[in-house]
Amino acid sequence: MGILNSSIGRKFAMALSALFLMFFLLQHFAINILSVFSANAFNAASHFMGTFWAVQFILQPILIIGILFHFTMGIILELQNRKARKASYAKNNGAANSSWMSRNMIWTGLIIEAFLIIHMANIWWHEMTVKYINPQEPNPTRYYHELVEHFESPLIVGIYIVAFVFLALHLLHGFNSAFQSIGANNKYTNGLKGLSKVYSIGIPVGFIFIALYHHFAH
């Protein structure tokens, strides 16, 4: 993997993984927001995603690899950047030259990773158990009930709120950084900055709304 042998190559690969994960996040939100408007639509979409072979045996493994790659590469790049900035920060005020989000990407990323572990333990592992470990009769209407049950816990809702606040902070820097790393720093830059703010704030707020809606509406 020669692309990972240079700093530029690693940043480019990191950006591609970020864009892939942002696309997945958008798709995940699009399905979950259906639960606010129609239990039947949410069940249908969830059942399709949970049973279609290409999603289960191709896209799902790619997603897991993408998440692991993104966070591993993020830690590697952050450690390299901190080492490179050490001498510069001794002469300059780092806080004056960069945003809080950019200086703390590693911490917001680690908090998001911790949330993903909790989320996968509660949701993904349950799915694997139902479908493969202790197989149950397929029930295409179970998804909405399980989602509502999941958000009954104030602790779970609280974890979601904290995690998605940090996700917003992570995205506010990461969105623009990803496009810059792939060379999208041109006449569309201002438009991308606007889009990044809408996406980076709108998607996390949307997930928080879903959690709060199901917690208080049932």
N, C-alpha and C positions, 0 to 999 in steps of 0.2 A: 504494500500500500504506500507507494512513493509519495502520494499527495500529503501524507501525514508526516513526512520527514522534514518539512519546512514550516516555519511559523505561519506564513501566508496560507499554505495548504491546510494546516490545522484549523485556522480561522474560517477558511472557506467551507471545510467539511462541517465545522461547528454550525455555521450559518445555515447550511442545507438541512441539517438535522433539526435546527430551530424552526425553520419554515415548515418542515414536515410535521412537527409536533403542533405548531400553531394551526395548521390545516386540520389535523385530527381534533384539536380542541374545539374548533368551530363546528365540525361535524358532530362531535359529542354534545355540544350545547344545543345544536339544532334538534337533536333527538330528545334531549331531556326537557327542553322548553315545551315540547308537545304535551308533557304530562300536566302542565298547567291548564291547557285548553281542552284536551280530549284524552281520556284514559284509553279509549279504543285505538286512537292513532298512535299513542305512545306504546301500547302493547304490540301493535302490528310492526312498528319500526324496530322495537327492541327484539321481538321474536325473529325478524328477518336477520338482524345483525348477529343474533345469538345462535342461529342455526345454519346460515349460508356458509357452505364449506370454504369458499375463498376467503371470507372474513375470518373464520375460525383458524384455518390452517396455513394461510399465507399472510394476510394483513395483520393478524394479531401477533404472530411471532416477529414480524418486521417492526411493529410498534414497540414491543418490549425491547428489542435490540436497539431501536432508535432512542428510547428513553435512557437506557444504560449507556449508550455511546455519548449522548448529549451531556449527561451529568458527569461522566468520567472525563470527557474532553474539556468540559467547563472547569473542572478542578485543575487539570493539567495546565490549561491556559492561564488560569488565575494565578497559580503558583509561579509560572514563568513571568507573567506581567508584574507581579509584586517584586520579584527579584530584579527585574529590569528597571522598575520605578524607584527602587530603594535609594539609589544615589540621587536621583532627581528630587525625591521628596525631602532629602536632607537639605536641599538648597531652596526648594519652593514649597509653598503651602498647597498640598494635594487637594484639600477641600475646596480651594479657590479655583482649581483648574478642572474639576470634574464634579458630576452630580453625585448625590448620596446613592442613587440607584446603581450607578456605574461602579462605585467603590465597594458596594456590598452585594454584588451579584452572586458571589459564592455563598453568602449567608442566606439570601432569599432563595437561592437554588436548593440549598440543603434543607430548608424548611419545607419547600415544595416536595422534595424527594421523600421527606419523612411523612408528609401527608399522603403521597402516593402509596407508600408502604401500608399505611393504615387503611386507605381506600381499597387497595387490592386485597388486603386481609378480610375486609368486610364484604366487598362486592364481587371481585373477580374470583376469589377462592370459593365463594359460595356457588358461583356459576359453574366452576370446574367440578365441584362436588356433585351438584345436581345433574350435570350432563355426563360426567365421565367416571367419577369415583364411586358414587352411590347413585346410579342412574335412576331417574324417576320418569313417570309417564309424561311426555311433553304436554305442557300447559301454556298455550300462547297468551293466556290472560293473567298470568301470575306476576308480571313485571310491575304493573302499576301498584298492586297491593304491596309488593316487596319494597318499592321505593317509598311509599307512604310510611310503612313500618320502620324503614331505615331512619327516617327523619323525625320519628317520635322522640328520640333521645335529645335532650337539650345539649348534652355533651358533644354529640356528633355534629349538631348544627353549629355549635360554637367552634369546633375544630374546622368546619367548612368555612366559616366566616373569616377566621384568622388566616387560613391557608390561602384563600382567594384574595385577601387583601395583599398578602405577600406576592401572590402571583401577579397582581396588577403592577406592583412595584418592579417586579422582575421584567415584565413585558414592556414597561414604559421605556426601559433602556434597551432590552434585548431585541425588540421589534426593529427599531431603526438600525441597531448594530448589525443585525443579520442581513438587511438589505445593503448596507454599506460594504459589508464583507464580500458580497457577490458582485459588487460594482454598480449598484443601482443608485449612485450619487450623481444625479444629472438634473435635467429640467423638471423631473417628476418628484424631486426631493421634498418640496413643500407639501405636495399632495400626499406623499407617503408619511410625512410627519403628522398630518391631520388624521390620516387613516390609522396610524399607529396609536394615537390617543383614543380614538373611538373604539378600536379593537381592544387595546390594553386595559381600558377601564370598563367598557361595555360588557365584554365577555365575563370577567370575574364578577361584576355586579349582577349579571344575569344568573350566574350559578348561585350566588348568595340569595337572590330573590327566590329561586326555585326551592332552596332548602327552607327558607323562612315561610314560604307559601304553604308547603306541605306540613310544616311543623304546626302552624297556627290554624290551618283550614280544616284539619281532620281531628 
